[in-house]
Structures are given as structure tokens and as C-alpha cells.
Amino acid sequence: MEPNALRPNLLDVPISFFEYDHQRNHFANTPSQETTLRRIVTTRFYRSTIEAIRSETDPIRQDQLKKQLPAITPVALLYHRRRETTFAQKIKQQWPMLMGDIDWKDNPGVDMAELKKHLTRLPYVLLCAYSVRGGLWFVVRLPDDQTPETLTAHFRYLQKVFLEKFGIVLDASKGGNPTHLRFVSYDAEPYLNENATVMKGIYTPSSKPTFRTNPARPTKPVDQHELVTRLVRFTQNAAEGQRHETLLKAAILAGGYVATGKLDESTAVYALETVASEWPNFSKSQKTIRDGIAYGLAKPIVEPQAPLHSSVAEVVQANNRIKDGYCTDETPEKLNPMITAQKNVRSEPVNSDRDFWQINFFEWQRTHPPFNQLGLVSLRRLGTENPNKN
């Protein structure tokens, strides 16, 4: 990425503008032009299309109309958005900003007009406006010299603040990645703040408490990174057609470890969403994760479990009682096919010179596309290449 040069107000820095490719049925990988936040949030060019979308009651028809709109990357100027490439290859300039998105579906009953008034009182909000379907989107100013990984940490902090302080759920699919797109929208009275202050908050996982164990059954302490790594590996290996069931199992298991404090809930959610974000119907996957963790919280895991891959029969039997993506009261008590941290248990290599068990989730995510696109730098940049590699 190019270093930050002397720049104008953040509302006027160049960002990327993408057209929808109707032949391929997705947004183009290469931006068609540059624009700015100020221009986008004040334009009336797309007003008629957006008002038609807002007045349409059929969600399918709304989605069809939205394809007539372009999109922007609010916090970055890009070379391209091609998958299987690194952030350094994609990003020309990442600006010290963070995008937030508030959807109706995640916040039923919320008065968006009233919420917009409250958001404009936050000193670090650069802009706030209505989104295409009538929700809200906003941009926050961050400290200078942002990187994809620091953006992710700031975004998770903002998610936590909004949920705990305001009771508002931020869309997890928009904001934590500098290459995230958002549709151009229209607001008759957008809020712009030329003198926004800096939001410095950053997310850090909660500390893990100690636990009592049965002395007759000694256990090996569970490392959170190792735990998350195994959950991700199990979910990522799901065959097409089995993704929903696999994600639900992983979420239930994660909830069981969250209940005993061995796993941070936000870390578990983020890790599972990282996998699910590459699948169709991300909003359904998010609900599956929430439902599974909620059920797992009532089933604390306090003893070592059988290896994940060795309890297939039990899981299949339990899964037969999981209906329509919801955990029912009929679900068996024992739904915890967890991998134990045994030294003699090895995994197949995952396209890497190092065995899977020898790296934690965060290292693995950096080196395996598409996961290295979701907020973490490569191991090469960190100078941790395999020393045994020729």
C-alpha cells in the first residue's frame, strides 16, 4: 500500500466506484472510476431508483432493482477486488475510516430517524445517511496509519459498543474489511461532520478465568487459539449441501465453551462468520451461528470430549432433531463432538509446509485465501516464513 500522503478532508479523499456487471451477475472486480464520500452522499442522481426500491414490498424485486445501482468502497481506494489476492495487491490506499451499517432486519422496531439523530451526536462520526432500504450507514474517523487488521479490531470494538450501550446490532458483513462494498444510496439530508474526532477504541478479547476440574480426570488446558482453529477447520471442510448442519454443530460447540469461559464469544462468532462469509446467504448463516451459540450456552463443556471426526454417528443422530435451522428442546443432551488436544493426534496438512495443528487460527487465516482477505496480513509481512522452506 502506498503511504499516506498529505491529504484533504477525509470526506474528499478518493475512494473506488464499481459498476454492476450484469453479464456475470456481480460487481466488477476493477473500479470504473474514483469518487469521494462527499459526492456520493450528496448526489441525487440515483434518487428515483432508490425511492422505487424503498416503496417496493417484494424483497426479490428490491434485489433486482438494487442491481441498477453502483457501489463504493467507503474507506479505501483499490486497484481491484479479485479474490485469492492479498490486501497489498488490492489496496492502493486505505484511509483512517470505518464504515458501519444498521439494517432493519437486525434491529426490528428501531426508529431509524430517531437513531440518526443520536448518531450525529457522536463526535467521531464523519457522516450518517439512510441506506438503500431505509436503514442507516455511517463512517467513523480512526487514528492514522490504518491497516486491514487494525480496522478489524476497531470494527469489533464498535460492534461491542453499539450492542452493549445502544442495543443496536451492526451488520457484520460490512465494515471489518477495507475492501467491503456498499451500494450508493440517497438521503435528502445527509449528516456531514468536517471536524470529526478520532475513535481510538480497539477490541481485545476478555481474559480467560481459571476452572476447577475433577482431579480424578486431569485435563489439558484448552488454548483459545487452538480451539478456534479446530472449529474453523471443521466448518471450512463442510461439503456443499452440508454447510448449514456443519455450521450449526460448530456454533453449538462454541457456545458450550463460551459458557465455561474457555472461549470468547465475539472471537467465536467472528471466526465462524469468516468461514460463512464465503458461502451464499450470509444472513442465514449469521442466524445459524447465533442460534447455535445460544443453545450451546445452556450446555457448558467442562470435560474433554471425543475427537470431532470420531463422533459422526452421535452428531448425525442429534442433527436429525434439529429442524429448519433451529435448535429444539428435543435436541439430545450430548452434542459436543470436540477434538481433544492430544499430542499424538495429527491432521492432514492444509496446503502448507507446516501441519495444521502447529499454527493457530489467526496465523492460518493469514495464509489461506479467502481467509487472508478478512483482515489479517500475510506471514511474509510478519517475517514468520517457515524456516525449513528451501
C-alpha positions in Angstrom: 0.0 0.0 0.0 1.1 3.5 -0.7 2.0 5.6 2.4 -0.4 8.2 3.5 0.4 11.5 1.8 -0.7 15.0 2.6 -4.4 14.7 2.1 -7.6 16.8 2.1 -10.6 16.4 4.4 -11.5 12.7 4.7 -14.8 13.4 3.1 -12.9 14.4 0.0 -10.3 11.7 -0.3 -10.6 9.4 -3.4 -12.4 6.1 -3.0 -13.3 3.5 -5.6 -16.6 3.3 -7.6 -17.8 0.0 -9.0 -20.4 -0.8 -11.6 -22.6 -3.9 -11.6 -21.6 -6.5 -14.2 -25.0 -7.8 -15.4 -23.4 -10.4 -17.6 -21.6 -12.1 -14.7 -24.3 -11.1 -12.2 -21.9 -9.5 -9.7 -19.9 -6.3 -9.3 -16.9 -5.8 -11.5 -13.5 -6.6 -10.0 -12.0 -3.4 -11.3 -13.3 0.1 -10.3 -14.7 2.1 -13.2 -13.7 5.5 -11.6 -12.8 7.3 -8.4 -15.2 9.4 -6.3 -15.5 10.8 -2.8 -17.7 10.3 0.2 -19.0 13.9 -0.1 -20.0 13.4 -3.7 -21.7 10.1 -3.1 -23.7 11.1 0.0 -25.0 14.3 -1.6 -25.8 13.1 -5.1 -29.4 12.9 -6.3 -28.6 11.1 -9.5 -30.0 7.7 -8.2 -32.9 9.2 -6.3 -35.7 7.7 -8.5 -34.3 4.2 -8.4 -33.7 4.3 -4.7 -37.2 5.6 -4.0 -38.6 2.9 -6.2 -36.7 0.3 -4.1 -38.0 1.7 -0.8 -41.6 1.7 -2.0 -41.3 -1.9 -3.3 -42.6 -4.5 -0.8 -41.3 -7.6 -2.6 -37.7 -8.4 -1.4 -36.9 -10.2 -4.7 -38.0 -7.2 -6.7 -36.0 -5.0 -4.4 -32.8 -7.1 -5.1 -33.4 -6.8 -8.8 -33.7 -3.0 -8.6 -30.6 -2.7 -6.5 -28.5 -4.2 -9.3 -29.1 -1.0 -11.2 -27.1 0.9 -8.6 -23.3 1.2 -8.4 -21.3 0.6 -5.2 -18.3 2.2 -3.5 -15.5 1.1 -1.1 -16.0 3.9 1.5 -12.7 3.5 3.3 -10.2 2.6 0.6 -9.0 3.3 -2.9 -8.5 0.0 -4.7 -6.6 -1.4 -7.6 -9.1 -4.3 -7.9 -11.2 -6.7 -5.8 -10.1 -10.0 -7.2 -10.4 -13.0 -4.9 -7.4 -15.1 -4.0 -5.2 -12.0 -3.8 -3.6 -10.2 -0.9 -4.7 -6.9 0.6 -1.4 -5.4 -0.6 -2.3 -6.4 -4.2 -5.8 -5.0 -3.9 -5.5 -1.8 -1.9 -3.9 1.4 -3.3 -4.7 3.5 -0.2 -6.6 2.7 3.0 -7.9 5.7 4.7 -8.3 6.1 8.5 -12.1 5.5 8.5 -14.5 2.7 9.3 -17.9 2.0 7.8 -20.9 0.9 9.9 -24.3 -0.4 8.6 -27.5 -0.7 10.5 -30.2 -2.9 8.9 -33.9 -3.1 9.6 -33.8 -6.9 9.8 -31.2 -6.9 12.5 -32.9 -4.1 14.5 -36.7 -4.6 14.3 -38.8 -1.8 15.8 -36.0 0.7 15.8 -36.9 4.3 14.7 -34.2 5.0 12.2 -34.9 8.7 12.0 -34.5 9.0 15.8 -31.4 6.8 15.7 -29.9 9.0 13.0 -30.3 12.0 15.4 -28.4 10.1 18.1 -25.6 9.0 15.8 -25.0 12.6 14.7 -24.2 13.5 18.3 -21.3 11.1 18.3 -18.2 13.3 17.8 -16.2 10.7 15.8 -19.0 10.2 13.1 -17.9 11.7 9.8 -21.2 11.1 8.0 -24.5 9.4 8.5 -27.2 8.8 5.9 -30.1 6.5 5.0 -29.2 3.3 3.2 -31.0 2.0 0.1 -33.7 0.1 2.0 -34.1 2.8 4.7 -31.7 1.6 7.3 -28.6 3.7 8.2 -25.0 3.7 7.2 -22.2 5.9 8.7 -18.5 6.4 8.7 -16.3 6.9 11.7 -12.9 8.5 11.8 -10.0 6.4 13.1 -6.3 7.0 14.0 -4.0 7.5 11.1 -1.9 4.6 9.5 -4.7 2.0 9.5 -4.1 -1.5 8.3 -6.7 -4.2 7.5 -6.0 -5.9 10.8 -6.3 -2.7 12.9 -9.6 -1.9 11.0 -11.0 -5.3 12.0 -10.1 -4.6 15.7 -11.7 -1.2 15.6 -14.8 -2.6 13.9 -15.3 -5.3 16.5 -14.9 -2.7 19.3 -17.6 -0.6 17.6 -19.9 -3.7 17.3 -19.5 -4.3 21.0 -20.1 -0.6 22.0 -23.3 -0.3 19.8 -24.7 -3.6 21.1 -23.9 -3.0 24.8 -24.5 0.7 25.0 -27.2 1.3 22.4 -28.8 -2.1 21.9 -28.0 -1.8 18.1 -26.7 -4.7 16.0 -24.2 -3.6 13.3 -24.2 -5.6 10.1 -21.1 -7.9 10.4 -20.8 -8.3 6.7 -19.9 -4.6 6.2 -17.2 -2.7 8.0 -14.5 -5.0 9.1 -12.8 -5.3 5.7 -11.4 -2.2 3.8 -12.5 -3.8 0.5 -16.1 -4.1 1.5 -18.6 -2.6 -0.9 -21.8 -0.7 -0.2 -24.5 0.4 -2.6 -24.8 4.1 -3.4 -27.8 5.5 -1.7 -29.9 8.7 -1.4 -30.6 10.9 1.6 -32.3 14.3 1.3 -30.5 15.5 4.4 -27.2 13.6 5.0 -25.2 14.4 8.0 -21.6 15.5 7.3 -19.1 16.4 10.0 -16.0 18.3 8.8 -14.3 18.2 12.2 -14.9 14.6 13.4 -12.7 13.5 16.3 -10.8 10.2 16.3 -12.3 7.0 17.7 -9.4 5.2 19.4 -11.2 2.2 20.9 -10.0 -1.2 19.8 -11.3 -4.7 20.6 -9.3 -7.0 22.9 -10.6 -10.5 23.9 -11.7 -10.8 27.5 -9.3 -12.6 29.8 -10.0 -16.3 30.5 -10.9 -17.3 34.1 -9.4 -20.4 35.7 -11.6 -23.5 36.2 -11.8 -26.3 38.7 -11.5 -29.8 37.2 -12.1 -33.3 38.6 -8.7 -34.4 39.9 -9.6 -38.0 39.0 -9.8 -36.9 35.4 -7.0 -34.5 34.7 -7.4 -32.3 31.7 -5.0 -30.4 29.5 -5.7 -26.6 29.5 -7.6 -25.6 26.3 -5.9 -22.9 24.3 -8.4 -20.5 22.8 -6.5 -20.1 19.5 -6.2 -23.8 19.1 -9.9 -24.2 19.9 -10.9 -21.6 17.3 -8.6 -23.1 14.7 -10.3 -26.5 15.0 -13.8 -25.1 14.9 -12.8 -23.2 11.7 -11.2 -26.3 10.1 -14.3 -28.4 10.9 -16.6 -25.8 9.4 -14.5 -24.9 6.4 -14.3 -28.6 5.3 -18.1 -28.9 5.1 -19.3 -30.3 1.8 -21.7 -28.3 -0.3 -25.2 -29.3 0.9 -23.9 -29.9 4.5 -22.8 -26.4 5.3 -25.8 -25.4 7.4 -25.7 -28.5 9.5 -21.9 -28.3 10.0 -22.1 -24.6 10.9 -24.8 -25.3 13.4 -22.8 -28.1 15.1 -19.7 -25.8 15.3 -21.8 -23.0 16.8 -23.4 -25.2 19.4 -19.9 -26.5 20.4 -18.5 -22.9 20.5 -21.4 -21.9 22.8 -20.5 -24.8 25.1 -17.0 -23.5 25.5 -18.2 -19.9 25.8 -20.4 -21.0 28.7 -17.4 -22.2 30.7 -15.3 -19.2 29.8 -12.8 -21.2 27.7 -13.7 -19.3 24.5 -14.5 -15.6 23.9 -17.9 -15.3 22.3 -17.0 -12.5 20.0 -13.9 -14.4 18.8 -16.0 -17.5 18.1 -18.7 -15.5 16.2 -16.1 -13.7 14.1 -14.2 -16.9 13.3 -17.4 -18.8 12.2 -18.6 -15.7 10.2 -15.2 -15.6 8.5 -15.9 -19.0 7.0 -19.6 -18.4 6.3 -19.0 -15.1 4.6 -17.7 -17.0 1.6 -21.0 -19.0 1.3 -24.3 -17.9 -0.2 -26.9 -16.4 2.0 -24.6 -14.9 4.7 -27.5 -13.6 6.7 -28.9 -17.1 7.2 -25.5 -18.3 8.3 -25.3 -15.5 10.8 -28.6 -16.6 12.3 -27.4 -20.2 12.4 -24.3 -19.1 14.3 -26.4 -17.0 16.8 -28.9 -19.9 17.3 -26.2 -22.5 17.8 -24.2 -20.4 20.3 -27.4 -19.6 22.2 -28.2 -23.3 22.5 -24.6 -24.2 23.4 -24.5 -21.7 26.2 -27.0 -23.9 28.0 -24.7 -26.9 27.5 -21.4 -26.0 29.2 -18.4 -28.1 28.2 -16.4 -28.8 31.4 -14.7 -32.1 30.5 -12.6 -33.3 27.5 -14.6 -34.6 24.6 -14.1 -37.2 21.9 -12.4 -36.1 18.7 -14.6 -34.1 16.4 -14.2 -36.5 13.5 -14.8 -39.6 15.6 -18.3 -38.8 16.8 -20.1 -38.7 13.5 -22.8 -41.2 14.4 -23.7 -39.3 17.5 -23.8 -36.0 15.7 -25.9 -37.4 12.8 -28.4 -38.8 15.4 -28.5 -35.4 17.1 -28.8 -33.5 13.9 -31.9 -35.4 13.0 -33.7 -33.5 15.7 -32.5 -30.1 14.5 -35.4 -28.7 12.4 -35.3 -25.8 10.0 -32.1 -24.3 11.3 -33.4 -24.0 14.9 -32.2 -25.9 18.0 -35.3 -27.5 19.5 -35.9 -28.8 23.1 -35.7 -32.4 21.6 -32.1 -32.0 20.7 -30.1 -34.6 22.7 -28.1 -33.5 25.8 -24.8 -34.8 24.4 -24.0 -32.7 21.3 -20.3 -32.0 21.9 -18.1 -33.9 19.5 -15.0 -31.9 20.3 -11.4 -32.5 19.3 -9.1 -33.1 22.3 -5.7 -31.6 22.3 -3.8 -34.8 22.2 -0.2 -34.7 21.2 -0.4 -37.9 19.2 -3.4 -36.6 17.1 -2.2 -35.1 13.8 -4.1 -33.6 11.0 -3.6 -33.6 7.3 -1.6 -30.6 6.0 -3.7 -27.8 4.7 -1.7 -26.7 1.6 1.0 -25.5 3.9 4.6 -26.6 4.8 3.5 -26.6 8.4 1.0 -29.1 9.9 -2.4 -27.6 10.7 -2.1 -28.2 14.4 1.1 -26.2 14.6 -0.4 -22.9 13.8 -3.2 -21.0 15.5 -6.3 -19.7 13.8 -5.0 -16.2 13.3 -1.8 -17.4 11.6 -3.7 -19.9 9.5 -6.2 -17.2 8.4 -3.4 -15.0 7.1 -2.0 -17.7 4.8 -5.1 -19.4 3.3 -7.3 -17.5 0.9 -10.1 -16.5 1.1 -9.5 -16.1 4.9 -6.5 -13.9 4.4 -8.8 -11.3 2.8 -10.8 -10.8 6.0 -8.4 -8.5 7.9 -5.0 -10.0 8.6 -1.6 -9.5 7.0 0.4 -12.3 5.4 3.0 -14.3 7.4 5.6 -13.0 4.9 5.0 -9.4 6.1 5.3 -10.6 9.7 8.6 -12.3 8.9 7.4 -15.7 10.0 8.0 -17.8 7.0 8.7 -21.5 7.5 12.4 -21.6 8.3 12.6 -25.1 6.9 11.4 -24.0 3.5 14.0 -24.2 0.8 
